[in-house]
């Protein structure tokens, strides 16, 4: 007997540039307790302590949200 499981992905939600930046700011505040703008500034200047930490790497992957136009 075979059981079929149907998975449906949730609908995609497109964010405006402002929404994307607010999303990034919230994640930065949550994970590293600084604003999104401050994280970007420190990241680009190489000032982030222990950049290999998982929470820092997560924010690095989310940087396109901070730079949305």
Predicted model as a PDB file, atoms N, CA, C, CB and O in Angstrom, pLDDT in the B-factor column:
MODEL        1                                                                  
ATOM      1  N   UNK A   1       0.837  -1.169   0.000  1.00 65.00           N  
ATOM      2  CA  UNK A   1       0.000   0.000   0.000  1.00 65.00           C  
ATOM      3  C   UNK A   1       0.894   1.249   0.000  1.00 65.00           C  
ATOM      4  CB  UNK A   1      -0.958  -0.011   1.217  1.00 65.00           C  
ATOM      5  O   UNK A   1       1.861   1.328   0.758  1.00 65.00           O  
ATOM      6  N   UNK A   2       0.567   2.198  -0.838  1.00 72.00           N  
ATOM      7  CA  UNK A   2       1.330   3.436  -0.967  1.00 72.00           C  
ATOM      8  C   UNK A   2       0.482   4.604  -0.492  1.00 72.00           C  
ATOM      9  CB  UNK A   2       1.791   3.656  -2.428  1.00 72.00           C  
ATOM     10  O   UNK A   2      -0.702   4.709  -0.813  1.00 72.00           O  
ATOM     11  N   UNK A   3       1.097   5.456   0.260  1.00 75.00           N  
ATOM     12  CA  UNK A   3       0.413   6.655   0.734  1.00 75.00           C  
ATOM     13  C   UNK A   3       0.991   7.849  -0.004  1.00 75.00           C  
ATOM     14  CB  UNK A   3       0.557   6.826   2.281  1.00 75.00           C  
ATOM     15  O   UNK A   3       2.201   8.079   0.006  1.00 75.00           O  
ATOM     16  N   UNK A   4       0.117   8.595  -0.636  1.00 78.00           N  
ATOM     17  CA  UNK A   4       0.560   9.810  -1.327  1.00 78.00           C  
ATOM     18  C   UNK A   4       0.436  10.990  -0.384  1.00 78.00           C  
ATOM     19  CB  UNK A   4      -0.264  10.056  -2.620  1.00 78.00           C  
ATOM     20  O   UNK A   4      -0.590  11.181   0.269  1.00 78.00           O  
ATOM     21  N   UNK A   5       1.495  11.774  -0.324  1.00 75.00           N  
ATOM     22  CA  UNK A   5       1.486  12.982   0.483  1.00 75.00           C  
ATOM     23  C   UNK A   5       1.685  14.155  -0.456  1.00 75.00           C  
ATOM     24  CB  UNK A   5       2.586  12.945   1.597  1.00 75.00           C  
ATOM     25  O   UNK A   5       2.660  14.212  -1.206  1.00 75.00           O  
ATOM     26  N   UNK A   6       0.779  15.060  -0.406  1.00 78.00           N  
ATOM     27  CA  UNK A   6       0.861  16.237  -1.261  1.00 78.00           C  
ATOM     28  C   UNK A   6       1.323  17.429  -0.430  1.00 78.00           C  
ATOM     29  CB  UNK A   6      -0.505  16.531  -1.936  1.00 78.00           C  
ATOM     30  O   UNK A   6       0.698  17.775   0.572  1.00 78.00           O  
ATOM     31  N   UNK A   7       2.405  18.045  -0.847  1.00 83.00           N  
ATOM     32  CA  UNK A   7       2.922  19.228  -0.163  1.00 83.00           C  
ATOM     33  C   UNK A   7       2.739  20.425  -1.077  1.00 83.00           C  
ATOM     34  CB  UNK A   7       4.421  19.051   0.233  1.00 83.00           C  
ATOM     35  O   UNK A   7       3.095  20.397  -2.255  1.00 83.00           O  
ATOM     36  N   UNK A   8       2.194  21.438  -0.523  1.00 87.00           N  
ATOM     37  CA  UNK A   8       2.035  22.653  -1.296  1.00 87.00           C  
ATOM     38  C   UNK A   8       2.787  23.767  -0.584  1.00 87.00           C  
ATOM     39  CB  UNK A   8       0.531  23.013  -1.485  1.00 87.00           C  
ATOM     40  O   UNK A   8       2.565  24.025   0.599  1.00 87.00           O  
ATOM     41  N   UNK A   9       3.662  24.412  -1.305  1.00 85.00           N  
ATOM     42  CA  UNK A   9       4.434  25.518  -0.731  1.00 85.00           C  
ATOM     43  C   UNK A   9       3.506  26.696  -0.460  1.00 85.00           C  
ATOM     44  CB  UNK A   9       5.594  25.942  -1.680  1.00 85.00           C  
ATOM     45  O   UNK A   9       2.552  26.930  -1.202  1.00 85.00           O  
ATOM     46  N   UNK A  10       3.791  27.427   0.599  1.00 87.00           N  
ATOM     47  CA  UNK A  10       2.972  28.619   0.856  1.00 87.00           C  
ATOM     48  C   UNK A  10       3.189  29.635  -0.253  1.00 87.00           C  
ATOM     49  CB  UNK A  10       3.314  29.244   2.237  1.00 87.00           C  
ATOM     50  O   UNK A  10       4.232  29.622  -0.907  1.00 87.00           O  
ATOM     51  N   UNK A  11       2.232  30.504  -0.473  1.00 89.00           N  
ATOM     52  CA  UNK A  11       2.396  31.506  -1.532  1.00 89.00           C  
ATOM     53  C   UNK A  11       3.562  32.442  -1.209  1.00 89.00           C  
ATOM     54  CB  UNK A  11       1.091  32.319  -1.718  1.00 89.00           C  
ATOM     55  O   UNK A  11       3.818  32.759  -0.047  1.00 89.00           O  
ATOM     56  N   UNK A  12       4.248  32.868  -2.238  1.00 88.00           N  
ATOM     57  CA  UNK A  12       5.354  33.808  -2.062  1.00 88.00           C  
ATOM     58  C   UNK A  12       4.807  35.202  -1.820  1.00 88.00           C  
ATOM     59  CB  UNK A  12       6.289  33.800  -3.290  1.00 88.00           C  
ATOM     60  O   UNK A  12       3.799  35.604  -2.401  1.00 88.00           O  
ATOM     61  N   UNK A  13       5.479  35.917  -0.966  1.00 88.00           N  
ATOM     62  CA  UNK A  13       5.090  37.289  -0.681  1.00 88.00           C  
ATOM     63  C   UNK A  13       6.230  38.199  -1.096  1.00 88.00           C  
ATOM     64  CB  UNK A  13       4.736  37.481   0.824  1.00 88.00           C  
ATOM     65  O   UNK A  13       7.351  38.064  -0.606  1.00 88.00           O  
ATOM     66  N   UNK A  14       5.946  39.119  -1.994  1.00 92.00           N  
ATOM     67  CA  UNK A  14       6.977  40.047  -2.444  1.00 92.00           C  
ATOM     68  C   UNK A  14       6.987  41.256  -1.514  1.00 92.00           C  
ATOM     69  CB  UNK A  14       6.738  40.480  -3.923  1.00 92.00           C  
ATOM     70  O   UNK A  14       5.941  41.829  -1.205  1.00 92.00           O  
ATOM     71  N   UNK A  15       8.180  41.632  -1.077  1.00 93.00           N  
ATOM     72  CA  UNK A  15       8.321  42.767  -0.177  1.00 93.00           C  
ATOM     73  C   UNK A  15       8.752  44.004  -0.950  1.00 93.00           C  
ATOM     74  CB  UNK A  15       9.329  42.454   0.935  1.00 93.00           C  
ATOM     75  O   UNK A  15       9.509  43.917  -1.917  1.00 93.00           O  
ATOM     76  N   UNK A  16       8.264  45.147  -0.512  1.00 96.00           N  
ATOM     77  CA  UNK A  16       8.774  46.396  -1.071  1.00 96.00           C  
ATOM     78  C   UNK A  16      10.185  46.594  -0.507  1.00 96.00           C  
ATOM     79  CB  UNK A  16       7.825  47.626  -0.725  1.00 96.00           C  
ATOM     80  O   UNK A  16      10.593  45.895   0.421  1.00 96.00           O  
ATOM     81  N   UNK A  17      10.909  47.532  -1.064  1.00 96.00           N  
ATOM     82  CA  UNK A  17      12.261  47.816  -0.577  1.00 96.00           C  
ATOM     83  C   UNK A  17      12.223  48.225   0.897  1.00 96.00           C  
ATOM     84  CB  UNK A  17      12.922  48.928  -1.425  1.00 96.00           C  
ATOM     85  O   UNK A  17      13.069  47.797   1.682  1.00 96.00           O  
ATOM     86  N   UNK A  18      11.253  49.043   1.270  1.00 97.00           N  
ATOM     87  CA  UNK A  18      11.133  49.481   2.662  1.00 97.00           C  
ATOM     88  C   UNK A  18      10.812  48.304   3.578  1.00 97.00           C  
ATOM     89  CB  UNK A  18      10.050  50.561   2.794  1.00 97.00           C  
ATOM     90  O   UNK A  18      11.381  48.195   4.664  1.00 97.00           O  
ATOM     91  N   UNK A  19       9.918  47.432   3.157  1.00 97.00           N  
ATOM     92  CA  UNK A  19       9.578  46.252   3.960  1.00 97.00           C  
ATOM     93  C   UNK A  19      10.790  45.337   4.118  1.00 97.00           C  
ATOM     94  CB  UNK A  19       8.411  45.479   3.316  1.00 97.00           C  
ATOM     95  O   UNK A  19      11.016  44.776   5.190  1.00 97.00           O  
ATOM     96  N   UNK A  20      11.563  45.190   3.052  1.00 97.00           N  
ATOM     97  CA  UNK A  20      12.762  44.342   3.102  1.00 97.00           C  
ATOM     98  C   UNK A  20      13.778  44.901   4.097  1.00 97.00           C  
ATOM     99  CB  UNK A  20      13.401  44.223   1.700  1.00 97.00           C  
ATOM    100  O   UNK A  20      14.371  44.155   4.876  1.00 97.00           O  
ATOM    101  N   UNK A  21      13.970  46.212   4.063  1.00 97.00           N  
ATOM    102  CA  UNK A  21      14.914  46.829   5.003  1.00 97.00           C  
ATOM    103  C   UNK A  21      14.418  46.712   6.445  1.00 97.00           C  
ATOM    104  CB  UNK A  21      15.137  48.307   4.644  1.00 97.00           C  
ATOM    105  O   UNK A  21      15.214  46.480   7.354  1.00 97.00           O  
ATOM    106  N   UNK A  22      13.113  46.870   6.660  1.00 97.00           N  
ATOM    107  CA  UNK A  22      12.555  46.704   8.010  1.00 97.00           C  
ATOM    108  C   UNK A  22      12.704  45.264   8.486  1.00 97.00           C  
ATOM    109  CB  UNK A  22      11.072  47.115   8.036  1.00 97.00           C  
ATOM    110  O   UNK A  22      13.001  45.021   9.656  1.00 97.00           O  
ATOM    111  N   UNK A  23      12.497  44.305   7.574  1.00 97.00           N  
ATOM    112  CA  UNK A  23      12.675  42.896   7.921  1.00 97.00           C  
ATOM    113  C   UNK A  23      14.117  42.658   8.376  1.00 97.00           C  
ATOM    114  CB  UNK A  23      12.322  41.981   6.713  1.00 97.00           C  
ATOM    115  O   UNK A  23      14.349  42.038   9.414  1.00 97.00           O  
ATOM    116  N   UNK A  24      15.088  43.153   7.593  1.00 98.00           N  
ATOM    117  CA  UNK A  24      16.497  42.969   7.942  1.00 98.00           C  
ATOM    118  C   UNK A  24      16.809  43.637   9.277  1.00 98.00           C  
ATOM    119  CB  UNK A  24      17.407  43.537   6.836  1.00 98.00           C  
ATOM    120  O   UNK A  24      17.498  43.057  10.116  1.00 98.00           O  
ATOM    121  N   UNK A  25      16.311  44.838   9.474  1.00 98.00           N  
ATOM    122  CA  UNK A  25      16.551  45.552  10.725  1.00 98.00           C  
ATOM    123  C   UNK A  25      16.031  44.732  11.914  1.00 98.00           C  
ATOM    124  CB  UNK A  25      15.876  46.946  10.691  1.00 98.00           C  
ATOM    125  O   UNK A  25      16.706  44.624  12.938  1.00 98.00           O  
ATOM    126  N   UNK A  26      14.856  44.169  11.779  1.00 98.00           N  
ATOM    127  CA  UNK A  26      14.303  43.351  12.858  1.00 98.00           C  
ATOM    128  C   UNK A  26      15.134  42.122  13.151  1.00 98.00           C  
ATOM    129  CB  UNK A  26      12.906  42.934  12.522  1.00 98.00           C  
ATOM    130  O   UNK A  26      15.318  41.752  14.311  1.00 98.00           O  
ATOM    131  N   UNK A  27      15.640  41.483  12.101  1.00 98.00           N  
ATOM    132  CA  UNK A  27      16.476  40.299  12.290  1.00 98.00           C  
ATOM    133  C   UNK A  27      17.800  40.671  12.946  1.00 98.00           C  
ATOM    134  CB  UNK A  27      16.729  39.599  10.948  1.00 98.00           C  
ATOM    135  O   UNK A  27      18.283  39.951  13.820  1.00 98.00           O  
ATOM    136  N   UNK A  28      18.384  41.784  12.533  1.00 98.00           N  
ATOM    137  CA  UNK A  28      19.646  42.226  13.143  1.00 98.00           C  
ATOM    138  C   UNK A  28      19.441  42.534  14.624  1.00 98.00           C  
ATOM    139  CB  UNK A  28      20.201  43.473  12.410  1.00 98.00           C  
ATOM    140  O   UNK A  28      20.260  42.151  15.459  1.00 98.00           O  
ATOM    141  N   UNK A  29      18.361  43.216  14.947  1.00 98.00           N  
ATOM    142  CA  UNK A  29      18.077  43.522  16.351  1.00 98.00           C  
ATOM    143  C   UNK A  29      17.850  42.241  17.152  1.00 98.00           C  
ATOM    144  CB  UNK A  29      16.847  44.442  16.464  1.00 98.00           C  
ATOM    145  O   UNK A  29      18.277  42.136  18.301  1.00 98.00           O  
ATOM    146  N   UNK A  30      17.185  41.283  16.545  1.00 98.00           N  
ATOM    147  CA  UNK A  30      16.896  40.016  17.221  1.00 98.00           C  
ATOM    148  C   UNK A  30      18.157  39.207  17.481  1.00 98.00           C  
ATOM    149  CB  UNK A  30      15.923  39.192  16.397  1.00 98.00           C  
ATOM    150  O   UNK A  30      18.357  38.705  18.587  1.00 98.00           O  
ATOM    151  N   UNK A  31      19.013  39.077  16.463  1.00 97.00           N  
ATOM    152  CA  UNK A  31      20.143  38.159  16.568  1.00 97.00           C  
ATOM    153  C   UNK A  31      21.432  38.773  17.119  1.00 97.00           C  
ATOM    154  CB  UNK A  31      20.420  37.588  15.236  1.00 97.00           C  
ATOM    155  O   UNK A  31      22.191  38.087  17.803  1.00 97.00           O  
ATOM    156  N   UNK A  32      21.689  40.034  16.838  1.00 97.00           N  
ATOM    157  CA  UNK A  32      22.952  40.630  17.308  1.00 97.00           C  
ATOM    158  C   UNK A  32      22.752  41.930  18.079  1.00 97.00           C  
ATOM    159  CB  UNK A  32      23.866  40.887  16.131  1.00 97.00           C  
ATOM    160  O   UNK A  32      23.716  42.617  18.416  1.00 97.00           O  
ATOM    161  N   UNK A  33      21.512  42.255  18.350  1.00 97.00           N  
ATOM    162  CA  UNK A  33      21.164  43.411  19.183  1.00 97.00           C  
ATOM    163  C   UNK A  33      21.774  44.729  18.692  1.00 97.00           C  
ATOM    164  CB  UNK A  33      21.606  43.159  20.600  1.00 97.00           C  
ATOM    165  O   UNK A  33      22.293  45.526  19.474  1.00 97.00           O  
ATOM    166  N   UNK A  34      21.696  44.929  17.381  1.00 97.00           N  
ATOM    167  CA  UNK A  34      22.073  46.219  16.805  1.00 97.00           C  
ATOM    168  C   UNK A  34      21.155  46.460  15.613  1.00 97.00           C  
ATOM    169  CB  UNK A  34      23.597  46.251  16.379  1.00 97.00           C  
ATOM    170  O   UNK A  34      20.542  45.527  15.095  1.00 97.00           O  
ATOM    171  N   UNK A  35      21.064  47.700  15.186  1.00 98.00           N  
ATOM    172  CA  UNK A  35      20.200  48.005  14.048  1.00 98.00           C  
ATOM    173  C   UNK A  35      20.754  47.360  12.778  1.00 98.00           C  
ATOM    174  CB  UNK A  35      20.063  49.534  13.862  1.00 98.00           C  
ATOM    175  O   UNK A  35      21.929  47.001  12.706  1.00 98.00           O  
ATOM    176  N   UNK A  36      19.898  47.226  11.802  1.00 98.00           N  
ATOM    177  CA  UNK A  36      20.337  46.692  10.519  1.00 98.00           C  
ATOM    178  C   UNK A  36      21.394  47.571   9.877  1.00 98.00           C  
ATOM    179  CB  UNK A  36      19.158  46.539   9.583  1.00 98.00           C  
ATOM    180  O   UNK A  36      22.371  47.069   9.322  1.00 98.00           O  
ATOM    181  N   UNK A  37      21.203  48.884   9.950  1.00 97.00           N  
ATOM    182  CA  UNK A  37      22.169  49.819   9.366  1.00 97.00           C  
ATOM    183  C   UNK A  37      23.529  49.697  10.052  1.00 97.00           C  
ATOM    184  CB  UNK A  37      21.652  51.265   9.472  1.00 97.00           C  
ATOM    185  O   UNK A  37      24.568  49.733   9.394  1.00 97.00           O  
ATOM    186  N   UNK A  38      23.515  49.552  11.373  1.00 98.00           N  
ATOM    187  CA  UNK A  38      24.772  49.404  12.107  1.00 98.00           C  
ATOM    188  C   UNK A  38      25.457  48.092  11.741  1.00 98.00           C  
ATOM    189  CB  UNK A  38      24.523  49.468  13.623  1.00 98.00           C  
ATOM    190  O   UNK A  38      26.678  48.051  11.588  1.00 98.00           O  
ATOM    191  N   UNK A  39      24.678  47.021  11.600  1.00 98.00           N  
ATOM    192  CA  UNK A  39      25.269  45.745  11.210  1.00 98.00           C  
ATOM    193  C   UNK A  39      25.938  45.869   9.841  1.00 98.00           C  
ATOM    194  CB  UNK A  39      24.197  44.633  11.189  1.00 98.00           C  
ATOM    195  O   UNK A  39      27.074  45.429   9.662  1.00 98.00           O  
ATOM    196  N   UNK A  40      25.240  46.466   8.879  1.00 98.00           N  
ATOM    197  CA  UNK A  40      25.799  46.624   7.528  1.00 98.00           C  
ATOM    198  C   UNK A  40      27.082  47.433   7.591  1.00 98.00           C  
ATOM    199  CB  UNK A  40      24.780  47.309   6.581  1.00 98.00           C  
ATOM    200  O   UNK A  40      28.077  47.055   6.972  1.00 98.00           O  
ATOM    201  N   UNK A  41      27.081  48.538   8.327  1.00 98.00           N  
ATOM    202  CA  UNK A  41      28.274  49.378   8.429  1.00 98.00           C  
ATOM    203  C   UNK A  41      29.440  48.580   9.013  1.00 98.00           C  
ATOM    204  CB  UNK A  41      27.989  50.623   9.295  1.00 98.00           C  
ATOM    205  O   UNK A  41      30.548  48.600   8.475  1.00 98.00           O  
ATOM    206  N   UNK A  42      29.180  47.880  10.118  1.00 98.00           N  
ATOM    207  CA  UNK A  42      30.245  47.103  10.754  1.00 98.00           C  
ATOM    208  C   UNK A  42      30.700  45.941   9.884  1.00 98.00           C  
ATOM    209  CB  UNK A  42      29.780  46.581  12.101  1.00 98.00           C  
ATOM    210  O   UNK A  42      31.892  45.639   9.827  1.00 98.00           O  
ATOM    211  N   UNK A  43      29.763  45.288   9.207  1.00 98.00           N  
ATOM    212  CA  UNK A  43      30.108  44.158   8.341  1.00 98.00           C  
ATOM    213  C   UNK A  43      31.040  44.628   7.223  1.00 98.00           C  
ATOM    214  CB  UNK A  43      28.826  43.508   7.744  1.00 98.00           C  
ATOM    215  O   UNK A  43      32.073  44.011   6.963  1.00 98.00           O  
ATOM    216  N   UNK A  44      30.665  45.718   6.571  1.00 97.00           N  
ATOM    217  CA  UNK A  44      31.467  46.236   5.457  1.00 97.00           C  
ATOM    218  C   UNK A  44      32.820  46.745   5.914  1.00 97.00           C  
ATOM    219  CB  UNK A  44      30.722  47.347   4.746  1.00 97.00           C  
ATOM    220  O   UNK A  44      33.777  46.727   5.140  1.00 97.00           O  
ATOM    221  N   UNK A  45      32.920  47.198   7.152  1.00 97.00           N  
ATOM    222  CA  UNK A  45      34.191  47.700   7.687  1.00 97.00           C  
ATOM    223  C   UNK A  45      35.035  46.581   8.301  1.00 97.00           C  
ATOM    224  CB  UNK A  45      33.926  48.781   8.737  1.00 97.00           C  
ATOM    225  O   UNK A  45      36.161  46.823   8.736  1.00 97.00           O  
ATOM    226  N   UNK A  46      34.496  45.352   8.336  1.00 97.00           N  
ATOM    227  CA  UNK A  46      35.225  44.240   8.933  1.00 97.00           C  
ATOM    228  C   UNK A  46      35.297  44.321  10.448  1.00 97.00           C  
ATOM    229  CB  UNK A  46      36.611  44.183   8.372  1.00 97.00           C  
ATOM    230  O   UNK A  46      36.230  43.794  11.054  1.00 97.00           O  
ATOM    231  N   UNK A  47      34.324  44.972  11.064  1.00 97.00           N  
ATOM    232  CA  UNK A  47      34.340  45.195  12.508  1.00 97.00           C  
ATOM    233  C   UNK A  47      33.468  44.226  13.297  1.00 97.00           C  
ATOM    234  CB  UNK A  47      33.902  46.588  12.798  1.00 97.00           C  
ATOM    235  O   UNK A  47      33.336  44.379  14.511  1.00 97.00           O  
ATOM    236  N   UNK A  48      32.875  43.246  12.651  1.00 96.00           N  
ATOM    237  CA  UNK A  48      32.020  42.292  13.355  1.00 96.00           C  
ATOM    238  C   UNK A  48      32.903  41.279  14.071  1.00 96.00           C  
ATOM    239  CB  UNK A  48      31.040  41.579  12.372  1.00 96.00           C  
ATOM    240  O   UNK A  48      33.728  40.606  13.452  1.00 96.00           O  
ATOM    241  N   UNK A  49      32.716  41.180  15.391  1.00 92.00           N  
ATOM    242  CA  UNK A  49      33.475  40.203  16.170  1.00 92.00           C  
ATOM    243  C   UNK A  49      32.935  38.804  15.878  1.00 92.00           C  
ATOM    244  CB  UNK A  49      33.396  40.520  17.697  1.00 92.00           C  
ATOM    245  O   UNK A  49      31.724  38.595  15.806  1.00 92.00           O  
ATOM    246  N   UNK A  50      33.828  37.874  15.715  1.00 96.00           N  
ATOM    247  CA  UNK A  50      33.482  36.476  15.453  1.00 96.00           C  
ATOM    248  C   UNK A  50      32.476  36.340  14.297  1.00 96.00           C  
ATOM    249  CB  UNK A  50      32.908  35.834  16.721  1.00 96.00           C  
ATOM    250  O   UNK A  50      31.355  35.875  14.503  1.00 96.00           O  
ATOM    251  N   UNK A  51      32.870  36.737  13.106  1.00 95.00           N  
ATOM    252  CA  UNK A  51      31.934  36.704  11.965  1.00 95.00           C  
ATOM    253  C   UNK A  51      31.482  35.299  11.585  1.00 95.00           C  
ATOM    254  CB  UNK A  51      32.572  37.351  10.764  1.00 95.00           C  
ATOM    255  O   UNK A  51      30.546  35.149  10.801  1.00 95.00           O  
ATOM    256  N   UNK A  52      32.128  34.267  12.127  1.00 97.00           N  
ATOM    257  CA  UNK A  52      31.732  32.896  11.803  1.00 97.00           C  
ATOM    258  C   UNK A  52      30.559  32.407  12.655  1.00 97.00           C  
ATOM    259  CB  UNK A  52      32.913  31.964  11.984  1.00 97.00           C  
ATOM    260  O   UNK A  52      30.047  31.313  12.420  1.00 97.00           O  
ATOM    261  N   UNK A  53      30.126  33.199  13.639  1.00 97.00           N  
ATOM    262  CA  UNK A  53      28.979  32.795  14.467  1.00 97.00           C  
ATOM    263  C   UNK A  53      27.754  32.587  13.580  1.00 97.00           C  
ATOM    264  CB  UNK A  53      28.680  33.862  15.566  1.00 97.00           C  
ATOM    265  O   UNK A  53      27.546  33.346  12.634  1.00 97.00           O  
ATOM    266  N   UNK A  54      26.944  31.576  13.869  1.00 97.00           N  
ATOM    267  CA  UNK A  54      25.771  31.287  13.032  1.00 97.00           C  
ATOM    268  C   UNK A  54      24.828  32.474  12.865  1.00 97.00           C  
ATOM    269  CB  UNK A  54      25.007  30.135  13.617  1.00 97.00           C  
ATOM    270  O   UNK A  54      24.305  32.694  11.773  1.00 97.00           O  
ATOM    271  N   UNK A  55      24.603  33.235  13.922  1.00 97.00           N  
ATOM    272  CA  UNK A  55      23.675  34.359  13.806  1.00 97.00           C  
ATOM    273  C   UNK A  55      24.230  35.457  12.904  1.00 97.00           C  
ATOM    274  CB  UNK A  55      23.363  34.929  15.184  1.00 97.00           C  
ATOM    275  O   UNK A  55      23.470  36.143  12.221  1.00 97.00           O  
ATOM    276  N   UNK A  56      25.537  35.625  12.899  1.00 98.00           N  
ATOM    277  CA  UNK A  56      26.165  36.609  12.020  1.00 98.00           C  
ATOM    278  C   UNK A  56      26.110  36.113  10.578  1.00 98.00           C  
ATOM    279  CB  UNK A  56      27.632  36.880  12.449  1.00 98.00           C  
ATOM    280  O   UNK A  56      25.845  36.894   9.665  1.00 98.00           O  
ATOM    281  N   UNK A  57      26.354  34.842  10.370  1.00 98.00           N  
ATOM    282  CA  UNK A  57      26.288  34.277   9.024  1.00 98.00           C  
ATOM    283  C   UNK A  57      24.864  34.352   8.467  1.00 98.00           C  
ATOM    284  CB  UNK A  57      26.778  32.818   9.032  1.00 98.00           C  
ATOM    285  O   UNK A  57      24.674  34.589   7.274  1.00 98.00           O  
ATOM    286  N   UNK A  58      23.868  34.151   9.329  1.00 97.00           N  
ATOM    287  CA  UNK A  58      22.478  34.291   8.900  1.00 97.00           C  
ATOM    288  C   UNK A  58      22.231  35.701   8.393  1.00 97.00           C  
ATOM    289  CB  UNK A  58      21.510  33.956  10.053  1.00 97.00           C  
ATOM    290  O   UNK A  58      21.637  35.887   7.331  1.00 97.00           O  
ATOM    291  N   UNK A  59      22.681  36.694   9.145  1.00 98.00           N  
ATOM    292  CA  UNK A  59      22.494  38.074   8.711  1.00 98.00           C  
ATOM    293  C   UNK A  59      23.277  38.378   7.442  1.00 98.00           C  
ATOM    294  CB  UNK A  59      22.908  39.031   9.814  1.00 98.00           C  
ATOM    295  O   UNK A  59      22.814  39.145   6.598  1.00 98.00           O  
ATOM    296  N   UNK A  60      24.444  37.791   7.300  1.00 97.00           N  
ATOM    297  CA  UNK A  60      25.222  37.996   6.073  1.00 97.00           C  
ATOM    298  C   UNK A  60      24.433  37.484   4.862  1.00 97.00           C  
ATOM    299  CB  UNK A  60      26.603  37.277   6.169  1.00 97.00           C  
ATOM    300  O   UNK A  60      24.460  38.091   3.791  1.00 97.00           O  
ATOM    301  N   UNK A  61      23.739  36.372   5.042  1.00 97.00           N  
ATOM    302  CA  UNK A  61      22.931  35.833   3.941  1.00 97.00           C  
ATOM    303  C   UNK A  61      21.718  36.711   3.654  1.00 97.00           C  
ATOM    304  CB  UNK A  61      22.474  34.409   4.264  1.00 97.00           C  
ATOM    305  O   UNK A  61      21.197  36.713   2.538  1.00 97.00           O  
ATOM    306  N   UNK A  62      21.271  37.453   4.657  1.00 97.00           N  
ATOM    307  CA  UNK A  62      20.106  38.321   4.482  1.00 97.00           C  
ATOM    308  C   UNK A  62      20.472  39.729   4.025  1.00 97.00           C  
ATOM    309  CB  UNK A  62      19.335  38.402   5.771  1.00 97.00           C  
ATOM    310  O   UNK A  62      19.584  40.566   3.867  1.00 97.00           O  
ATOM    311  N   UNK A  63      21.747  40.009   3.808  1.00 98.00           N  
ATOM    312  CA  UNK A  63      22.171  41.352   3.406  1.00 98.00           C  
ATOM    313  C   UNK A  63      21.431  41.908   2.185  1.00 98.00           C  
ATOM    314  CB  UNK A  63      23.637  41.339   3.122  1.00 98.00           C  
ATOM    315  O   UNK A  63      21.202  43.116   2.140  1.00 98.00           O  
ATOM    316  N   UNK A  64      21.044  41.100   1.195  1.00 97.00           N  
ATOM    317  CA  UNK A  64      20.288  41.676   0.080  1.00 97.00           C  
ATOM    318  C   UNK A  64      19.005  42.380   0.527  1.00 97.00           C  
ATOM    319  CB  UNK A  64      19.945  40.592  -0.917  1.00 97.00           C  
ATOM    320  O   UNK A  64      18.558  43.315  -0.138  1.00 97.00           O  
ATOM    321  N   UNK A  65      18.411  41.954   1.629  1.00 97.00           N  
ATOM    322  CA  UNK A  65      17.229  42.644   2.139  1.00 97.00           C  
ATOM    323  C   UNK A  65      17.604  44.047   2.618  1.00 97.00           C  
ATOM    324  CB  UNK A  65      16.580  41.835   3.285  1.00 97.00           C  
ATOM    325  O   UNK A  65      16.831  44.989   2.443  1.00 97.00           O  
ATOM    326  N   UNK A  66      18.774  44.188   3.215  1.00 96.00           N  
ATOM    327  CA  UNK A  66      19.217  45.499   3.712  1.00 96.00           C  
ATOM    328  C   UNK A  66      19.531  46.444   2.572  1.00 96.00           C  
ATOM    329  CB  UNK A  66      20.445  45.348   4.608  1.00 96.00           C  
ATOM    330  O   UNK A  66      19.447  47.662   2.729  1.00 96.00           O  
ATOM    331  N   UNK A  67      19.892  45.892   1.428  1.00 93.00           N  
ATOM    332  CA  UNK A  67      20.318  46.711   0.292  1.00 93.00           C  
ATOM    333  C   UNK A  67      19.234  46.852  -0.774  1.00 93.00           C  
ATOM    334  CB  UNK A  67      21.561  46.118  -0.329  1.00 93.00           C  
ATOM    335  O   UNK A  67      19.507  47.311  -1.884  1.00 93.00           O  
ATOM    336  N   UNK A  68      18.005  46.458  -0.438  1.00 89.00           N  
ATOM    337  CA  UNK A  68      16.908  46.505  -1.406  1.00 89.00           C  
ATOM    338  C   UNK A  68      16.663  47.940  -1.870  1.00 89.00           C  
ATOM    339  CB  UNK A  68      15.621  45.914  -0.795  1.00 89.00           C  
ATOM    340  O   UNK A  68      16.721  48.884  -1.082  1.00 89.00           O  
ATOM    341  N   UNK A  69      16.394  48.074  -3.133  1.00 87.00           N  
ATOM    342  CA  UNK A  69      16.101  49.393  -3.725  1.00 87.00           C  
ATOM    343  C   UNK A  69      14.738  49.376  -4.346  1.00 87.00           C  
ATOM    344  CB  UNK A  69      17.156  49.787  -4.776  1.00 87.00           C  
ATOM    345  O   UNK A  69      14.298  50.385  -4.898  1.00 87.00           O  
TER     346      UNK A  69                                                      
ENDMDL                                                                          
END                                                                             
